[in-house]
Amino acid sequence: MAGNTRNAGQSVASRLLAILAVFDEQHSSLTLTELSAGSGLAVATTHRLVRELVEWGALVRTDSGAYVVGRRLWKLGMLASDQSDIRDIASPFLHDIYGATKATVHLAIREGDEVLYLDRLAGHASVPAVSRVGSRLPLHATGVGKILLAFAPAEVQSRVMGSLTRITPYTVTSPGQLGRELARVQRDGYAQTVEEMTLGACSVAVPVRRGDGEVAAAVGVVVPRLGRERVALIASLQVAARGIERSLRETSAQ
């Protein structure tokens, strides 16, 4: 976390930024004491500024008393060109998937060791889903997450493998089993889950690559079950992914 930044001459804006800077991938939920120590501000000052950040919507106080980044701050982050561009480019293709499958459709990227959902279209079928735009979920328990994890740097894979949380009785928590799944994802070009994140929900997903071949995002669908329609779902996702990739290349060439 950030070091000591005590300075009587600090502006209010710099103190607010110092508090926000304490949050990172390893510290996404922090207590008031931790925010004070990380920002180098007195506890009383931190308490006053955090209260203002909560009132504005930049931070949210959880039931445990800790603080997490709020949706209003996330919405500002979504204006960053890399995220807004891919979301805008992908939007018509996500609607194509929805029109073809009537399933819940996701567009996601990797943020640190988690999945960040950039867009979501709710399907017709009654499928329990915990995802929403702006939410973060585990990489190892979601279809889009397994895609992003399979093509993530080795250090990310190592960290995730070292902390495989069991969310449902079907969540893969064995590093060996997950490693074999990720190898299959790399080979076959798609990932799937069966009630690993939520009971009664299955998913399939495929990668979206940039012009240099790097995986930029993942698109996936959530359905009540995977059966014979799995092949058709994967085909719809792959067609959409190729369309997004083509549009990304055209945009970068402009």
C-alpha positions as CSV (number, residue, x, y, z in Angstrom):
1,M,0.0,0.0,0.0
2,A,1.0,3.6,-0.3
3,G,3.6,5.0,2.0
4,N,3.5,7.9,4.4
5,T,2.3,11.1,2.7
6,R,1.7,13.3,5.8
7,N,2.0,16.9,4.7
8,A,0.3,19.8,6.4
9,G,0.3,21.6,3.1
10,Q,-1.6,19.0,1.2
11,S,-4.7,20.1,-0.6
12,V,-8.1,18.5,0.0
13,A,-7.9,17.0,-3.5
14,S,-4.5,15.4,-2.9
15,R,-5.7,13.9,0.4
16,L,-8.8,12.4,-1.3
17,L,-6.6,11.0,-4.0
18,A,-4.2,9.6,-1.4
19,I,-7.1,7.7,0.1
20,L,-8.3,6.3,-3.2
21,A,-4.7,5.3,-4.1
22,V,-4.6,2.9,-1.2
23,F,-7.0,0.6,-3.1
24,D,-5.4,-1.9,-5.5
25,E,-5.9,-5.5,-6.7
26,Q,-4.6,-6.9,-3.4
27,H,-6.4,-4.4,-1.2
28,S,-9.9,-4.0,-2.6
29,S,-11.6,-3.9,0.8
30,L,-10.1,-1.7,3.5
31,T,-10.9,-0.5,7.0
32,L,-10.7,3.1,8.1
33,T,-7.5,2.3,10.0
34,E,-6.0,0.8,6.9
35,L,-7.0,3.7,4.8
36,S,-5.5,6.1,7.4
37,A,-2.2,4.1,7.5
38,G,-2.0,3.7,3.8
39,S,-2.7,7.3,2.9
40,G,-0.5,8.8,5.7
41,L,-3.4,10.8,7.0
42,A,-4.7,11.1,10.5
43,V,-7.6,8.9,11.4
44,A,-9.9,11.9,12.1
45,T,-9.0,13.4,8.7
46,T,-9.4,10.1,7.0
47,H,-12.8,9.5,8.6
48,R,-14.1,12.9,7.4
49,L,-12.8,12.5,3.9
50,V,-14.1,8.9,3.6
51,R,-17.5,10.1,4.7
52,E,-17.5,12.6,1.9
53,L,-16.4,9.9,-0.6
54,V,-19.2,7.6,0.5
55,E,-21.8,10.4,0.2
56,W,-20.6,11.1,-3.4
57,G,-20.6,7.4,-4.3
58,A,-16.9,6.9,-4.8
59,L,-16.7,4.5,-1.9
60,V,-19.2,2.1,-0.3
61,R,-19.2,0.9,3.3
62,T,-19.9,-2.8,3.6
63,D,-21.8,-4.6,6.3
64,S,-18.4,-5.5,7.9
65,G,-17.5,-1.9,8.2
66,A,-14.8,-2.0,5.6
67,Y,-14.8,0.2,2.5
68,V,-14.8,-0.8,-1.2
69,V,-14.8,1.2,-4.4
70,G,-18.3,2.4,-5.4
71,R,-20.1,2.2,-8.7
72,R,-19.9,6.0,-9.3
73,L,-16.1,5.8,-9.4
74,W,-16.3,2.7,-11.5
75,K,-18.5,4.5,-14.0
76,L,-15.8,7.2,-14.3
77,G,-13.2,4.6,-14.9
78,M,-15.4,3.1,-17.7
79,L,-14.8,6.4,-19.6
80,A,-11.1,5.3,-20.0
81,S,-10.6,4.8,-23.7
82,D,-9.5,1.1,-23.5
83,Q,-12.7,0.0,-21.7
84,S,-15.2,2.3,-23.3
85,D,-13.9,1.5,-26.8
86,I,-14.2,-2.3,-26.5
87,R,-17.6,-2.0,-24.8
88,D,-18.9,0.3,-27.6
89,I,-17.4,-1.9,-30.3
90,A,-18.8,-5.1,-28.8
91,S,-22.3,-3.8,-28.1
92,P,-23.9,-4.7,-31.5
93,F,-22.3,-8.1,-31.5
94,L,-23.5,-8.8,-28.0
95,H,-27.0,-8.0,-29.2
96,D,-26.5,-10.4,-32.1
97,I,-25.6,-13.2,-29.6
98,Y,-28.7,-12.3,-27.5
99,G,-30.9,-12.4,-30.6
100,A,-29.6,-15.8,-31.6
101,T,-29.6,-17.4,-28.1
102,K,-32.0,-15.5,-25.9
103,A,-29.4,-16.2,-23.2
104,T,-27.7,-13.9,-20.7
105,V,-24.7,-12.4,-22.5
106,H,-21.5,-11.1,-20.9
107,L,-18.6,-9.0,-22.0
108,A,-15.7,-9.1,-19.5
109,I,-12.0,-8.2,-19.1
110,R,-9.4,-9.2,-16.5
111,E,-8.7,-6.7,-13.7
112,G,-5.9,-8.0,-11.6
113,D,-6.9,-11.4,-10.4
114,E,-10.7,-11.0,-11.0
115,V,-13.2,-10.7,-13.8
116,L,-14.6,-7.2,-14.4
117,Y,-17.9,-7.3,-16.2
118,L,-18.2,-4.5,-18.8
119,D,-21.6,-5.3,-20.2
120,R,-24.5,-7.7,-19.6
121,L,-27.7,-8.5,-21.4
122,A,-30.2,-10.4,-19.4
123,G,-31.7,-13.5,-21.1
124,H,-35.2,-14.8,-21.2
125,A,-34.6,-17.9,-19.2
126,S,-34.8,-17.7,-15.4
127,V,-31.2,-18.3,-14.6
128,P,-29.7,-17.3,-11.2
129,A,-26.8,-14.9,-11.9
130,V,-24.7,-12.8,-9.6
131,S,-23.0,-10.8,-12.4
132,R,-23.9,-7.2,-13.1
133,V,-22.2,-4.4,-15.0
134,G,-19.2,-3.3,-13.0
135,S,-19.1,-6.4,-10.7
136,R,-16.0,-8.4,-10.1
137,L,-16.1,-12.2,-9.8
138,P,-13.5,-15.0,-9.4
139,L,-11.6,-16.0,-12.5
140,H,-11.6,-19.7,-11.7
141,A,-15.4,-20.0,-11.3
142,T,-16.8,-18.3,-14.4
143,G,-16.8,-19.0,-18.1
144,V,-15.4,-15.7,-19.1
145,G,-13.0,-15.9,-16.2
146,K,-11.5,-19.2,-17.3
147,I,-10.9,-17.7,-20.7
148,L,-9.1,-14.7,-19.2
149,L,-7.2,-16.9,-16.8
150,A,-6.1,-19.3,-19.5
151,F,-4.4,-16.5,-21.4
152,A,-3.2,-14.5,-18.4
153,P,0.5,-14.1,-17.5
154,A,2.0,-17.0,-15.5
155,E,2.3,-14.9,-12.3
156,V,-1.5,-14.3,-12.4
157,Q,-2.2,-17.9,-12.9
158,S,0.1,-18.8,-10.0
159,R,-1.6,-16.4,-7.6
160,V,-5.1,-17.6,-8.6
161,M,-4.1,-21.3,-8.4
162,G,-2.9,-20.6,-4.8
163,S,-6.3,-19.4,-3.6
164,L,-9.1,-21.3,-5.2
165,T,-12.2,-20.5,-3.2
166,R,-15.1,-23.0,-3.2
167,I,-18.3,-21.1,-4.1
168,T,-20.6,-24.0,-4.8
169,P,-20.1,-27.8,-4.4
170,Y,-19.1,-27.8,-8.1
171,T,-16.4,-25.1,-8.0
172,V,-13.1,-26.4,-9.2
173,T,-10.6,-26.0,-6.3
174,S,-7.9,-28.4,-7.3
175,P,-5.0,-26.6,-9.0
176,G,-4.2,-29.7,-11.0
177,Q,-7.8,-30.0,-12.4
178,L,-8.0,-26.3,-13.1
179,G,-4.6,-26.4,-14.9
180,R,-5.8,-29.2,-17.1
181,E,-9.0,-27.2,-17.9
182,L,-7.0,-24.1,-18.8
183,A,-4.8,-26.2,-21.1
184,R,-7.9,-27.4,-22.8
185,V,-9.2,-23.8,-23.1
186,Q,-6.0,-22.8,-24.8
187,R,-6.3,-25.8,-27.2
188,D,-10.0,-25.7,-28.0
189,G,-10.6,-21.9,-27.8
190,Y,-13.6,-22.0,-25.4
191,A,-14.4,-22.4,-21.7
192,Q,-17.3,-23.7,-19.8
193,T,-18.7,-24.0,-16.3
194,V,-21.4,-26.1,-14.8
195,E,-22.9,-24.6,-11.6
196,E,-19.5,-23.5,-10.4
197,M,-20.4,-19.9,-9.7
198,T,-24.1,-20.3,-9.0
199,L,-26.3,-23.3,-8.7
200,G,-28.6,-23.7,-11.6
201,A,-26.4,-21.7,-14.0
202,C,-24.0,-23.0,-16.6
203,S,-21.8,-20.9,-19.0
204,V,-19.7,-21.0,-22.1
205,A,-17.3,-18.3,-23.3
206,V,-14.7,-17.6,-26.0
207,P,-11.8,-15.1,-26.2
208,V,-11.7,-11.8,-28.0
209,R,-8.2,-11.0,-29.4
210,R,-6.5,-7.8,-30.4
211,G,-4.6,-7.5,-33.7
212,D,-1.4,-8.7,-32.0
213,G,-3.1,-11.9,-30.8
214,E,-3.3,-10.9,-27.2
215,V,-6.6,-11.7,-25.5
216,A,-8.4,-8.4,-24.8
217,A,-11.7,-9.7,-23.4
218,A,-14.0,-12.6,-23.2
219,V,-17.6,-13.0,-24.4
220,G,-19.9,-15.6,-22.9
221,V,-23.4,-16.7,-22.2
222,V,-25.2,-18.1,-19.1
223,V,-27.9,-20.8,-19.5
224,P,-29.8,-23.2,-17.2
225,R,-28.0,-26.2,-18.6
226,L,-25.5,-27.2,-21.3
227,G,-26.6,-30.0,-23.6
228,R,-26.8,-30.4,-27.4
229,E,-27.2,-26.6,-27.8
230,R,-23.6,-26.1,-26.4
231,V,-22.1,-26.4,-29.9
232,A,-24.5,-23.8,-31.3
233,L,-23.8,-21.4,-28.4
234,I,-20.1,-21.7,-28.9
235,A,-20.5,-21.1,-32.7
236,S,-22.6,-17.9,-32.0
237,L,-20.0,-16.6,-29.6
238,Q,-17.1,-17.3,-32.0
239,V,-18.9,-15.4,-34.8
240,A,-19.4,-12.5,-32.5
241,A,-15.8,-12.6,-31.2
242,R,-14.5,-12.5,-34.8
243,G,-16.7,-9.5,-35.5
244,I,-15.5,-7.7,-32.4
245,E,-11.9,-8.5,-33.3
246,R,-12.3,-7.2,-36.9
247,S,-13.8,-3.9,-35.5
248,L,-11.0,-3.5,-33.0
249,R,-8.4,-3.8,-35.8
250,E,-10.3,-1.3,-38.0
251,T,-10.5,1.1,-35.1
252,S,-6.8,0.8,-34.2
253,A,-5.9,1.4,-37.9
254,Q,-7.8,4.7,-38.0
